[in-house]
């Protein structure tokens, strides 16, 4: 549970400040890769809870990446 929602505070901070320049894109790409691999493992092992929680984790990481790309551009 805690690992899945570890990205939530970062997402909230980006939403509040509308600034993500200092957030590492590579970190969240690595986290998405790890979540994807764990999800595949869960699927191959027939473990729906592993698939579910890693799917949620992927959504969290994807939202951080989207926020990073959206809020890293200088405002015009």
PyMOL CGO cylinders between C-alpha atoms (Angstrom):
from pymol import cmd
from pymol.cgo import CYLINDER

trace = [
    CYLINDER, 0.00, 0.00, 0.00, 2.69, 2.51, 1.00, 0.3, 1, 1, 1, 1, 1, 1,
    CYLINDER, 2.69, 2.51, 1.00, 4.87, 1.70, -1.99, 0.3, 1, 1, 1, 1, 1, 1,
    CYLINDER, 4.87, 1.70, -1.99, 1.91, 2.08, -4.32, 0.3, 1, 1, 1, 1, 1, 1,
    CYLINDER, 1.91, 2.08, -4.32, 1.00, 5.52, -3.03, 0.3, 1, 1, 1, 1, 1, 1,
    CYLINDER, 1.00, 5.52, -3.03, 4.55, 6.78, -2.46, 0.3, 1, 1, 1, 1, 1, 1,
    CYLINDER, 4.55, 6.78, -2.46, 4.17, 9.13, -5.44, 0.3, 1, 1, 1, 1, 1, 1,
    CYLINDER, 4.17, 9.13, -5.44, 0.97, 10.74, -4.13, 0.3, 1, 1, 1, 1, 1, 1,
    CYLINDER, 0.97, 10.74, -4.13, 2.67, 13.46, -2.04, 0.3, 1, 1, 1, 1, 1, 1,
    CYLINDER, 2.67, 13.46, -2.04, 4.81, 14.46, -5.03, 0.3, 1, 1, 1, 1, 1, 1,
    CYLINDER, 4.81, 14.46, -5.03, 1.74, 14.64, -7.27, 0.3, 1, 1, 1, 1, 1, 1,
    CYLINDER, 1.74, 14.64, -7.27, -0.08, 16.80, -4.73, 0.3, 1, 1, 1, 1, 1, 1,
    CYLINDER, -0.08, 16.80, -4.73, 2.94, 19.11, -4.39, 0.3, 1, 1, 1, 1, 1, 1,
    CYLINDER, 2.94, 19.11, -4.39, 3.15, 19.57, -8.17, 0.3, 1, 1, 1, 1, 1, 1,
    CYLINDER, 3.15, 19.57, -8.17, -0.58, 20.29, -8.38, 0.3, 1, 1, 1, 1, 1, 1,
    CYLINDER, -0.58, 20.29, -8.38, -0.38, 22.83, -5.54, 0.3, 1, 1, 1, 1, 1, 1,
    CYLINDER, -0.38, 22.83, -5.54, 2.74, 24.66, -6.76, 0.3, 1, 1, 1, 1, 1, 1,
    CYLINDER, 2.74, 24.66, -6.76, 2.27, 24.11, -10.51, 0.3, 1, 1, 1, 1, 1, 1,
    CYLINDER, 2.27, 24.11, -10.51, 6.02, 23.54, -10.70, 0.3, 1, 1, 1, 1, 1, 1,
    CYLINDER, 6.02, 23.54, -10.70, 7.84, 20.30, -11.46, 0.3, 1, 1, 1, 1, 1, 1,
    CYLINDER, 7.84, 20.30, -11.46, 11.19, 21.48, -12.73, 0.3, 1, 1, 1, 1, 1, 1,
    CYLINDER, 11.19, 21.48, -12.73, 13.08, 19.72, -9.91, 0.3, 1, 1, 1, 1, 1, 1,
    CYLINDER, 13.08, 19.72, -9.91, 11.24, 16.39, -10.21, 0.3, 1, 1, 1, 1, 1, 1,
    CYLINDER, 11.24, 16.39, -10.21, 13.36, 13.65, -11.77, 0.3, 1, 1, 1, 1, 1, 1,
    CYLINDER, 13.36, 13.65, -11.77, 11.72, 12.22, -14.87, 0.3, 1, 1, 1, 1, 1, 1,
    CYLINDER, 11.72, 12.22, -14.87, 14.17, 9.30, -14.93, 0.3, 1, 1, 1, 1, 1, 1,
    CYLINDER, 14.17, 9.30, -14.93, 13.17, 8.25, -11.40, 0.3, 1, 1, 1, 1, 1, 1,
    CYLINDER, 13.17, 8.25, -11.40, 9.52, 7.92, -12.36, 0.3, 1, 1, 1, 1, 1, 1,
    CYLINDER, 9.52, 7.92, -12.36, 10.35, 6.19, -15.65, 0.3, 1, 1, 1, 1, 1, 1,
    CYLINDER, 10.35, 6.19, -15.65, 12.36, 3.64, -13.66, 0.3, 1, 1, 1, 1, 1, 1,
    CYLINDER, 12.36, 3.64, -13.66, 9.49, 3.26, -11.18, 0.3, 1, 1, 1, 1, 1, 1,
    CYLINDER, 9.49, 3.26, -11.18, 7.07, 2.66, -14.08, 0.3, 1, 1, 1, 1, 1, 1,
    CYLINDER, 7.07, 2.66, -14.08, 9.40, 0.04, -15.52, 0.3, 1, 1, 1, 1, 1, 1,
    CYLINDER, 9.40, 0.04, -15.52, 9.59, -1.72, -12.16, 0.3, 1, 1, 1, 1, 1, 1,
    CYLINDER, 9.59, -1.72, -12.16, 5.83, -1.59, -11.73, 0.3, 1, 1, 1, 1, 1, 1,
    CYLINDER, 5.83, -1.59, -11.73, 5.32, -2.97, -15.22, 0.3, 1, 1, 1, 1, 1, 1,
    CYLINDER, 5.32, -2.97, -15.22, 7.70, -5.86, -14.60, 0.3, 1, 1, 1, 1, 1, 1,
    CYLINDER, 7.70, -5.86, -14.60, 6.06, -6.67, -11.24, 0.3, 1, 1, 1, 1, 1, 1,
    CYLINDER, 6.06, -6.67, -11.24, 2.64, -6.50, -12.92, 0.3, 1, 1, 1, 1, 1, 1,
    CYLINDER, 2.64, -6.50, -12.92, 3.74, -8.93, -15.62, 0.3, 1, 1, 1, 1, 1, 1,
    CYLINDER, 3.74, -8.93, -15.62, 5.16, -11.21, -12.93, 0.3, 1, 1, 1, 1, 1, 1,
    CYLINDER, 5.16, -11.21, -12.93, 1.85, -11.09, -11.06, 0.3, 1, 1, 1, 1, 1, 1,
    CYLINDER, 1.85, -11.09, -11.06, -0.06, -11.85, -14.23, 0.3, 1, 1, 1, 1, 1, 1,
    CYLINDER, -0.06, -11.85, -14.23, 2.21, -14.80, -15.07, 0.3, 1, 1, 1, 1, 1, 1,
    CYLINDER, 2.21, -14.80, -15.07, 1.89, -16.14, -11.52, 0.3, 1, 1, 1, 1, 1, 1,
    CYLINDER, 1.89, -16.14, -11.52, -1.88, -15.64, -11.47, 0.3, 1, 1, 1, 1, 1, 1,
    CYLINDER, -1.88, -15.64, -11.47, -1.68, -13.17, -8.56, 0.3, 1, 1, 1, 1, 1, 1,
    CYLINDER, -1.68, -13.17, -8.56, -4.40, -10.56, -9.11, 0.3, 1, 1, 1, 1, 1, 1,
    CYLINDER, -4.40, -10.56, -9.11, -3.41, -8.49, -6.08, 0.3, 1, 1, 1, 1, 1, 1,
    CYLINDER, -3.41, -8.49, -6.08, 0.11, -7.98, -7.48, 0.3, 1, 1, 1, 1, 1, 1,
    CYLINDER, 0.11, -7.98, -7.48, -1.35, -7.00, -10.85, 0.3, 1, 1, 1, 1, 1, 1,
    CYLINDER, -1.35, -7.00, -10.85, -3.89, -4.63, -9.26, 0.3, 1, 1, 1, 1, 1, 1,
    CYLINDER, -3.89, -4.63, -9.26, -1.53, -2.77, -6.92, 0.3, 1, 1, 1, 1, 1, 1,
    CYLINDER, -1.53, -2.77, -6.92, 1.16, -2.44, -9.55, 0.3, 1, 1, 1, 1, 1, 1,
    CYLINDER, 1.16, -2.44, -9.55, -1.47, -1.14, -11.96, 0.3, 1, 1, 1, 1, 1, 1,
    CYLINDER, -1.47, -1.14, -11.96, -2.38, 1.52, -9.42, 0.3, 1, 1, 1, 1, 1, 1,
    CYLINDER, -2.38, 1.52, -9.42, 1.32, 2.30, -8.99, 0.3, 1, 1, 1, 1, 1, 1,
    CYLINDER, 1.32, 2.30, -8.99, 1.68, 2.67, -12.76, 0.3, 1, 1, 1, 1, 1, 1,
    CYLINDER, 1.68, 2.67, -12.76, -1.19, 5.15, -12.80, 0.3, 1, 1, 1, 1, 1, 1,
    CYLINDER, -1.19, 5.15, -12.80, 0.45, 7.15, -10.02, 0.3, 1, 1, 1, 1, 1, 1,
    CYLINDER, 0.45, 7.15, -10.02, 3.79, 7.23, -11.84, 0.3, 1, 1, 1, 1, 1, 1,
    CYLINDER, 3.79, 7.23, -11.84, 2.12, 8.08, -15.15, 0.3, 1, 1, 1, 1, 1, 1,
    CYLINDER, 2.12, 8.08, -15.15, 0.33, 11.00, -13.49, 0.3, 1, 1, 1, 1, 1, 1,
    CYLINDER, 0.33, 11.00, -13.49, 3.64, 12.30, -12.09, 0.3, 1, 1, 1, 1, 1, 1,
    CYLINDER, 3.64, 12.30, -12.09, 5.24, 12.04, -15.53, 0.3, 1, 1, 1, 1, 1, 1,
    CYLINDER, 5.24, 12.04, -15.53, 2.30, 13.86, -17.11, 0.3, 1, 1, 1, 1, 1, 1,
    CYLINDER, 2.30, 13.86, -17.11, 2.45, 16.58, -14.45, 0.3, 1, 1, 1, 1, 1, 1,
    CYLINDER, 2.45, 16.58, -14.45, 6.23, 16.83, -14.87, 0.3, 1, 1, 1, 1, 1, 1,
    CYLINDER, 6.23, 16.83, -14.87, 5.93, 17.33, -18.61, 0.3, 1, 1, 1, 1, 1, 1,
    CYLINDER, 5.93, 17.33, -18.61, 3.05, 19.76, -18.21, 0.3, 1, 1, 1, 1, 1, 1,
    CYLINDER, 3.05, 19.76, -18.21, 4.53, 21.92, -15.45, 0.3, 1, 1, 1, 1, 1, 1,
    CYLINDER, 4.53, 21.92, -15.45, 8.22, 21.92, -16.36, 0.3, 1, 1, 1, 1, 1, 1,
    CYLINDER, 8.22, 21.92, -16.36, 7.75, 24.31, -19.26, 0.3, 1, 1, 1, 1, 1, 1,
    CYLINDER, 7.75, 24.31, -19.26, 8.37, 27.99, -18.55, 0.3, 1, 1, 1, 1, 1, 1,
    CYLINDER, 8.37, 27.99, -18.55, 5.16, 29.99, -18.55, 0.3, 1, 1, 1, 1, 1, 1,
    CYLINDER, 5.16, 29.99, -18.55, 4.73, 32.32, -21.52, 0.3, 1, 1, 1, 1, 1, 1,
]
cmd.load_cgo(trace, "trace")
